[in-house]
Each structure stands twice: as structure tokens, then as C-alpha cells.
Amino acid sequence: MNDDTPITERMGLAIPAPTRMAPPHLIEDASRTMLAKRPVGSEAFEVGRDVALTPGKVIYRNRLMELIQYTPATPETRPQPILIVPAWIMKYYILDLSPGNSLVKYLVERGYTVFMISWKNPTASDRDTGLDDYLKLGVLTALDAIARVMPDRRVHLLGYCLGGTLAAIAAATLAHQGDGPLQSLTLLAGQADFTEAGELMLFIDDHQVSYLENMMWDTGYLDTAEMAGAFQILRSNDLIWSRMAQEYLQGERRPMNDLMAWNAAATRLPFRMHSEYLRGLFLDNDLAAGRYLVDGRPIALTDIAQPIFAVGTTEDHVAPWRSVYKIHLLTDVDVTFVLTSGGHNAGIIIEPGHPRRQYRMATKRADEKYQDPDGWTAMHAPVPGSWWQALAGWLDQHSGAFQAPPAAGAPAEGYAPLMDAPGRLCA
């Protein structure tokens, strides 16, 4: 061997020649991204065929949402229905995934009449849709429809994530107007105070909001790519780097599941609504401070008179559980708080029988003294299992005796069934 022989060969080391070819999975993913196709494997989870299967009817539709009434699964049902308000950041059917992990199916089989809002995915024509539209055309309109279908019945209002924030706004608005239609309020990973909103605050200041507003001005909405990118950065180790190492370097595809497929079906956010949300809630914390206006008048969470069931998840990067826990400081009612294992989505979708899950739970009565989050955690030992069972038991305690189930819709009142669930907005 001469001096030009590579040192690795002179040392007897067999090092493969470097390749300039990109990993095949990377090429496939990049191609799907450019063609606006969903990730590999998501085609196995088609809405209405594989997910969002709980039977029901769309009984109302307006320019912002469809209202689904699910078909009773028991001979009799509780007199108080449940209205679920999902976030419009993603598709509603995260709470009605596969039959084995559908919260909707679980509650229907427990004897509840369940209604669900399915939000429209906004376009440029919706640029001026604001938070007040989501309140009035969404939650308040849905409650009016339920009053037609089930007259003189109080409603269990349940909101998830941003839908939880909106549900709290709705509850405070109705309380300000007088004795409203609510029986209880449930907040799943929903914040009302944003002073400790976690890692997302790293990306939200006045300059960043101005940048987003400029970006949205031309399109009229925040696109799915920007939204997905922000959440991926929050969990970059799990969602970016470990995935790249496994799929692109090792060549091993992670098997797709229903939650991952749902997560890939991102939605857009209207210009006005997103600006109001970031400035009024995140930056200025108007809701917690009593400055949030509905019809020009401030509302106060202390006006809420119904008992509250609030759920936080231990690994939540979007709505940190200590932030969710602040509902104790903002209301003067009985608050049952649950801290469950998992993240913002996986911690909520914990059906009974789900392995390796646990939760803590305790109720603070309105006249009891406040306990700080860390002290609360130390005082309440975790119990194994799904918090869904705790929610169902709590709802049972705040509901009446079983009665004959209601009919689907109320045709005589203008709420005739329009089509089968899951409707046309969630595609």
C-alpha cells in the first residue's frame, strides 16, 4: 500500500462508502407534504368508516358548525343531556375515535344523551369570524337547539382545550344573564388563566403576535402548517428528532394509529379569532382579570354557579396542569379536580382498561380553603385506571333518574335530522 491508500483500509477497517441518496421514508414524506397528502398509514382511519362511528344525526347546521345528536344506546337515559364543545384547532372526533376509545360512545352507553359541536374548517371568507361568533353561533346556538329537542332540561356543558375556554366563557355569560340552562361545567385541559400557559408562551409575545397577524392578513387564516409546526416544536424531542432517527436513519416506520391520524387532520384558524385569542387571552389575560367582554359588558368567572369538573394532564405542553388548576382561584363553586397521566391528547383519551394509566382526584367545596398545586398533589395518592369512570360517576351524582330517551331532533321546532353523523364538516 502507498501513502494514498485510505487510512481506514490500511488499518483493516471496512467502512462503507457514503451515499448521497436520501432516506426513502424522507423522500416519501417530503413528496406527500408537497402534494398536500396525509401521512403514510392515515388512509386506514377514514372518518365515518374507521373513526367517528358512534351513531347519531346532524340536527342543525349554520355557517360555523354542525350539531350532532347521538343515538341513545340504553332503553332509558338521564334527563340532563351533555353538550361537548371541542377545540376548533383540530377535528371534533378526537372524542369519538375508534369504538374502543370513544368518550362519546362511553357516555352514550352510560345512559346520557350526548350532543357534539362539529366546527367548520374556516376559509378566507371567514377572516372576520371572531371569538364572539364561536360563542354565539356555536355554544349558545347549540344550547338553544338542545332546549327545543329536550325542553326544560338543564345541560352538562363539557369543553376540551380551547373549547373548554369557550365553555367557561359561555357559563360566565349565561350566569351574568340570570338563571341559565346549565347543570354543570366540565373542562378538559381547558385554561381560563393564561399567566402560566407553559412552553407555548415562548412563542407568544407582542412581536410574535404581530408577525402572525401579518402572515394571516393575506390569507385570512392561520394555515395548518404553521399550527402543526408550533406544536411540534413544543415536543420536538418526541415529534421531530426521535421520529427522524427512527424513520429516516433506522428506516423503521412507526405504526399509524387513530390518534396519530386524527392529529394529522389539522384545521385552520380565522384571522380575527386567532388575533383576539392571542392578544385578549394569552397576552392580556382578560378572562381571568374580569375584562373579557361579551356584548360590550365584562363577564366574571366568579358568577358561575354550577359545580365544575376539571381535568389536567401531567405532561401537557399546551395547557399545563398547574394552569388548568387555577380554576380553583377563579370560581366560587365546588371544584372537582382530576390530574391524570399523559399529555394534552393522550392523557384525555384514556378509555377504561387502558394500560399503565392513573389519576388523582379530589373535590374542593366552595367554603373550603385553597390548596396549592404541589400541596394538592402530595395530599392525594394516584389510583390506577381511567378518569372517564370518575367523570361518569360525577355526572351521575349531578343528574336525575333515568327516563325515556328523547327523539332525534325536533322537526316541529325546525330541528329535523339533516344527515347521519359524522356530518359533512369533519372531512
Stockholm file with secondary structure:
# STOCKHOLM 1.0

chainA/1-427         MNDDTPITERMGLAIPAPTRMAPPHLIEDASRTMLAKRPVGSEAFEVGRDVALTPGKVIYRNRLMELIQYTPATPETRPQPILIVPAWIMKYYILDLSPGNSLVKYLVERGYTVFMISWKNPTASDRDTGLDDYLKLGVLTALDAIARVMPDRRVHLLGYCLGGTLAAIAAATLAHQGDGPLQSLTLLAGQADFTEAGELMLFIDDHQVSYLENMMWDTGYLDTAEMAGAFQILRSNDLIWSRMAQEYLQGERRPMNDLMAWNAAATRLPFRMHSEYLRGLFLDNDLAAGRYLVDGRPIALTDIAQPIFAVGTTEDHVAPWRSVYKIHLLTDVDVTFVLTSGGHNAGIIIEPGHPRRQYRMATKRADEKYQDPDGWTAMHAPVPGSWWQALAGWLDQHSGAFQAPPAAGAPAEGYAPLMDAPGRLCA
#=GR chainA/1-427 SS CCTTSCHHHHTTCCCCCCCCCCCHHHHHHHHHHHTTCCCTTGGGSCBTTTBSCSCEEEEEECSSEEEEEECCCSSSBCSSCEEEECCSSBCGGGGGCSGGGCHHHHHHHTTCCEEEEEECCCCGGGTTCCHHHIIIIIIIHHHHHHHHHSTTCCEEEEEETHHHHHHHHHHHHHHHHSSCSEEEEEEESCCSCCTTCGGGGGGCSHHHHHHHHHHHHHHSEECHHHHHHHHHHHTHIIIIIHHIIIIIISCCCCCCCHHHHHHTSBCCEEHHHHHHIIIIIIITCHHHHTCCEETTEECCGGGCCSCEEEEEETTCSSSCHHHHTTHHHHCSSCEEEEEESSCTTTTTCCCTTCTTCEEEEEEECTTSCCCCHHHHHHHSCCEESCHHHHHHHHHHHTSCCCBCCCCSSBGGGTBCCCEETTCSSCC
#=GC SS_cons         CCTTSCHHHHTTCCCCCCCCCCCHHHHHHHHHHHTTCCCTTGGGSCBTTTBSCSCEEEEEECSSEEEEEECCCSSSBCSSCEEEECCSSBCGGGGGCSGGGCHHHHHHHTTCCEEEEEECCCCGGGTTCCHHHIIIIIIIHHHHHHHHHSTTCCEEEEEETHHHHHHHHHHHHHHHHSSCSEEEEEEESCCSCCTTCGGGGGGCSHHHHHHHHHHHHHHSEECHHHHHHHHHHHTHIIIIIHHIIIIIISCCCCCCCHHHHHHTSBCCEEHHHHHHIIIIIIITCHHHHTCCEETTEECCGGGCCSCEEEEEETTCSSSCHHHHTTHHHHCSSCEEEEEESSCTTTTTCCCTTCTTCEEEEEEECTTSCCCCHHHHHHHSCCEESCHHHHHHHHHHHTSCCCBCCCCSSBGGGTBCCCEETTCSSCC
//
